[in-house]
Each structure stands twice: as C-alpha cells, then as structure tokens.
Amino acid sequence: MGSFLVQIKNADVYVGGNLAIKSLSWTINEGENWAVVGNNGSGKTTLMKLIFGELIPIYGGQVHWFGKSEHAPLLEVREKLGYVSAEYQNTYDRPALGWEVVASGFFSSIGLHEQVTPKQKESALTAMAHLGIEYLGNTSFRQMSYGEARRVLLARALVHRTKLLVLDEPCAGLDIPTRERFLNTLEKLSRTSMIYVTHRIEEIMPCITHVLFLKDGKIVAQGKKDEMLNSKTLSHALGCSLTVEKKSDRYWLYSA
C-alpha cells in the first residue's frame, strides 16, 4: 500500500441500532488537508470516531492507518492521531494546570494519572509556546476562557508526533474574534495533515486542499477544494439553495 494516512473501504457503521455510515470509502493521503462538510446529523462525528478507532465497521468494511495493510494496535494508531472537539472540551473535567492538560496527551487520558518525565513536561511547554499560549502553562484549565481552553487542547493533540490532526467542529461555541484567532493558529500548522469537520463554509482555511460532503451517512461529493466549493455542489450537499463566493482565499455564503 502507498503513503495514505487513513484508508476506509466499504464501511457500514451502526450507532444505537441505526445505520449512521453507509458503504463509505475514502482515502486521505499524506500532504492532504481535508474539510468534511455536512448538516447536523449527516454522520460527520460518527465518521471521525471511525477514524479514531472508537467505532468499527461491520459486514467486511475496513479501516487502515498510516500506509499499513495489517491492523495495528489501536494504541499505536492513536499515538499518531490528534483529536480536538468541543464535546471533548466539555468532558475534560479534571482539575489540572495548562501544561498538565497538554502533557496528558502523552497518555491519551483525561487528567494525569502517571508520572510525567522532565522531557515530557518540556515537550508540553514547547507545544504551548509553538501556539503562543505558554502563558497558560500554570493557569488552571477550569479558569481559562473557552477559547484559551480550546487552544490548550490543540497543544495537547500535538504534543506527541502527530501525523494526522482530527478537528471535529473545533470552533463550536467560540465567538467570531476567538474563532478567527483559533483558525489563524491552525493555518500555521498546515504542515500537519488535518481533517477539519464543519458545517460552516467560512471556517474552511486556505491550507485545506480537499473537501468531502457528507449527507445521510453517505459521501455525495469529494475532491479538490476549488472544484467542490461552488454554489451547485453546496446546494445539493446541504439541501438548500446557496450562493458561495471566494474572497481573500476563504469561501463565504452570500445568500440562502
């Protein structure tokens, strides 16, 4: 197999007895940054949980990671995956300082339950400095603003050698100025391949190279960004008449 990051073949996924993902096939290659776009209930979060290994396909569906045809241990896969979501932020309820939250990424845990080595603490502080949030290192996670906490979780996702960053509605709950600061931070990470899940076209950054549209658990269109983000494709995928225009390397909806 080639240099893919994730390869999904003919996946059917059930959630709560309902078929949430239907015969889905998708390949993410090295050097690609994908936006996954769809309405609420289209299956976006289910697809991300499939990629993260929280869900498995049935009836012979397959998921492979990082160029390997054999099934690697899930812990080994997750060491190369970073995951950020608004939902995850709401469940991170353990008392911890900023650097401790970041360091917990080494153990894929909520809170620290293992001894952190000096090297791991240094790596956590370096990841925070890279994102310009080193000043939050000794601040209680619970005392941070919503946007600050989201950026700390981004540093947590990047603290180990992340090969693929999965961002599931990462700007949910952020006001516009905080959202733009967060997106600017992500743009600086364009060398790290990412999947950005959203239903807001204006959040699709210049560094995104490809777009996948999801509807009712099925892929309705996928391809290079400039070929996908047009009024016709968007209207079909989102189920309403839309007009989209490109301005300053971003895409904006002007009417619906």
C-alpha positions in Angstrom: 0.0 0.0 0.0 1.1 3.6 -0.6 1.6 6.6 1.6 -2.0 7.0 2.8 -2.8 8.3 6.3 -6.3 6.7 6.5 -8.0 4.4 4.1 -11.6 3.4 4.6 -13.2 0.7 2.4 -16.9 0.0 2.1 -17.7 0.8 5.7 -21.1 0.5 7.3 -21.3 1.7 10.9 -24.2 1.4 13.3 -24.8 3.7 16.2 -27.6 2.9 18.6 -29.1 0.4 16.2 -29.2 2.9 13.4 -27.1 2.8 10.2 -25.1 6.0 10.5 -22.4 5.4 7.9 -23.4 3.6 4.6 -20.9 1.9 2.3 -18.4 4.6 2.7 -14.9 4.5 1.0 -12.4 7.3 1.5 -8.6 7.7 1.3 -6.6 10.5 3.0 -3.1 10.8 1.6 0.0 12.4 3.0 0.2 16.1 2.2 -3.6 16.5 2.1 -5.8 18.6 4.4 -9.5 17.7 4.2 -12.6 19.6 5.3 -15.6 17.3 6.0 -18.8 19.3 5.4 -22.4 18.3 6.2 -25.5 19.3 8.1 -26.1 18.2 11.7 -27.0 14.5 11.7 -25.1 13.8 8.4 -22.7 11.4 10.1 -19.7 13.7 10.5 -18.9 12.8 14.1 -19.5 9.1 13.5 -17.0 9.2 10.7 -14.4 10.9 12.9 -15.0 8.2 15.6 -14.5 5.6 13.0 -11.1 7.2 12.1 -10.2 7.5 15.7 -11.0 3.8 16.3 -13.9 4.4 18.7 -16.3 2.7 16.3 -15.7 -0.2 13.9 -17.3 -1.1 10.5 -19.3 -4.2 10.0 -20.0 -6.6 7.1 -16.4 -6.7 5.9 -15.7 -2.9 6.0 -12.1 -2.0 6.6 -10.1 0.9 8.1 -6.3 1.1 7.7 -4.0 3.7 9.0 -0.6 5.1 8.0 0.2 3.0 5.0 -0.2 -0.4 6.6 -2.4 -3.1 5.3 -2.4 -5.1 8.5 -4.3 -4.0 11.6 -2.0 -2.1 14.0 -2.8 -1.9 17.7 -5.2 0.9 18.4 -2.8 2.5 21.0 -0.1 2.6 18.3 -2.5 4.3 15.9 -3.6 6.9 18.4 -0.1 7.9 19.2 0.0 9.4 15.7 -3.5 10.9 15.8 -4.5 14.1 17.5 -8.2 14.8 18.3 -9.9 18.1 19.2 -13.6 18.8 19.6 -16.0 21.0 21.6 -17.5 17.8 23.0 -14.2 16.6 24.3 -13.5 20.0 26.0 -16.8 19.7 27.9 -15.9 16.3 29.2 -12.3 17.3 30.3 -13.5 17.9 33.9 -10.4 17.0 35.9 -8.6 19.8 37.8 -5.3 20.4 36.0 -2.9 23.2 35.0 -2.5 24.1 31.4 0.8 22.2 30.9 -0.7 19.2 32.7 -3.6 19.1 30.3 -1.1 19.2 27.4 1.1 16.5 28.9 -1.9 14.2 29.4 -1.8 13.9 25.6 1.1 11.5 26.0 -1.1 9.1 27.8 -4.5 9.8 26.0 -6.0 10.4 29.4 -8.3 13.0 31.0 -6.1 14.3 33.8 -2.7 13.0 34.7 -2.5 9.5 36.3 1.1 8.7 35.5 4.4 10.4 36.3 5.5 13.0 33.7 9.1 12.9 32.8 11.1 16.2 32.6 11.4 15.6 28.8 7.6 15.2 28.5 7.0 18.4 30.5 9.5 20.2 28.3 7.7 18.9 25.2 4.3 20.1 26.6 5.7 23.6 27.3 7.3 23.7 23.8 3.9 22.7 22.2 2.2 25.6 24.1 4.9 28.0 23.1 4.5 27.0 19.4 0.9 28.0 19.6 1.6 31.2 21.6 -0.1 30.1 24.8 2.9 29.4 27.0 1.4 32.0 29.4 -1.3 29.5 30.2 1.1 26.8 31.5 0.4 27.4 35.2 -3.2 28.5 34.8 -6.0 26.2 36.0 -7.8 24.7 33.0 -11.1 25.5 34.7 -10.2 29.2 34.9 -9.4 29.6 31.3 -11.7 31.3 28.8 -13.5 28.9 26.4 -11.1 29.9 23.5 -8.0 29.5 25.7 -9.1 26.1 26.8 -9.6 25.1 23.1 -6.1 26.1 22.2 -4.7 24.2 25.1 -6.5 21.1 23.9 -5.0 21.7 20.4 -1.5 21.8 22.0 -2.4 18.5 23.8 -3.3 16.9 20.4 0.1 18.0 19.0 2.4 17.2 21.9 3.5 13.8 20.5 4.5 13.2 16.9 1.0 13.7 15.4 0.8 12.7 11.8 -2.9 13.5 11.4 -4.9 16.1 13.3 -8.7 15.5 13.6 -10.8 18.6 14.4 -14.4 17.9 15.0 -16.4 21.2 14.9 -13.5 22.8 16.8 -15.0 26.3 16.6 -18.3 25.4 18.1 -19.1 27.8 21.0 -16.4 30.3 20.0 -17.3 33.9 19.3 -16.1 35.4 16.0 -12.8 37.0 17.2 -11.8 33.9 19.2 -12.8 31.7 16.2 -10.5 33.8 13.9 -7.6 33.5 16.3 -8.1 29.8 16.5 -8.2 29.4 12.7 -5.1 31.5 12.4 -3.4 29.2 14.8 -4.5 26.2 12.7 -3.3 27.8 9.5 0.3 27.8 11.0 0.0 24.1 11.4 -0.5 23.3 7.7 2.5 21.0 7.6 0.5 18.7 9.9 -2.2 16.9 7.9 -5.6 17.5 9.2 -9.3 16.7 8.9 -11.5 19.7 9.7 -15.1 18.9 10.3 -17.7 21.7 10.0 -21.0 22.9 8.6 -19.7 26.5 8.2 -18.1 27.2 4.9 -16.4 30.3 6.2 -14.2 28.2 8.5 -12.5 26.4 5.7 -9.0 27.7 5.7 -6.6 28.4 2.8 -4.5 25.4 3.9 -7.4 23.0 3.3 -6.7 21.1 0.0 -9.8 18.8 -0.4 -13.4 18.8 0.6 -15.8 15.8 1.3 -19.5 16.4 1.5 -21.5 14.0 3.7 -25.3 13.6 3.6 -27.4 10.9 5.4 -24.2 8.9 6.1 -23.1 8.8 2.5 -20.5 10.7 0.5 -22.3 12.9 -2.0 -19.1 14.6 -3.4 -15.4 14.7 -2.8 -12.4 16.3 -4.5 -10.1 19.3 -4.6 -11.4 22.3 -2.7 -11.7 24.7 -5.6 -13.7 22.1 -7.5 -16.0 21.4 -4.6 -16.8 24.8 -3.1 -19.3 26.1 -5.7 -22.9 27.0 -5.4 -24.3 24.0 -7.2 -22.4 21.3 -5.2 -23.0 23.1 -1.9 -26.7 23.4 -2.6 -27.0 19.7 -3.4 -25.0 18.6 -0.4 -26.7 20.8 2.2 -30.2 20.6 0.8 -31.0 24.2 0.1 -30.3 26.9 -2.5 -27.0 28.6 -1.7 -24.7 31.1 -3.3 -21.0 30.9 -2.4 -18.1 33.3 -3.3 -14.4 33.2 -2.8 -12.7 36.2 -1.2 -9.3 36.5 0.3 -8.6 32.8 0.0 -11.8 32.0 2.0 -15.2 31.0 0.9 -18.4 32.8 2.1 -22.1 32.2 1.8 -23.9 35.3 0.5 -27.5 34.0 0.2 -29.5 31.0 1.2 
